[in-house]
Amino acid sequence: MYLKVTPFNFALLTLGCLEDGDAARLLGMTSKTIKNVRGGAPASDEFMANTMAAFKLNADRLRARGIRIKLDEFFEEGTREERELLALSEVAAA
């Protein structure tokens, strides 16, 4: 599973935790982990569980901004190869 960076960042911005260090404290992870997953590394089960738990604890604030707290809102299936092909096609189209 891979992170959908834009909705994830919007949720963190809503919670005042956009920076890697602030997000790491919210999620109970390291800032290096946050940076890696935002950069395209696969999201571990622990990362996904911590993200969903933290967002559910702050559900009222997130829902007030129209953010739905569902796994598929923040994560997507795929392989590294699929993601690399998508990135290359986006560069070629630009």
C-alpha angles and dihedrals in degrees: 000000000000132000122254094222101197098055090040092052092046091054091048091047089052089053093045093246105109097129117085094244094050091046090049091055092048093049098037092239135113121271088237089060092050091049093048095049092045087051093057105274115140115270114241123226088251092053092049093046093048091047094051093045093051092046092048090052087056096039096129094056093044096046089050086064093046096257114147114212102222129128094239091054090066105024137045135191122243147111128261089248092055091049092048091050091050091050091049092049090050091051091047091050093052 
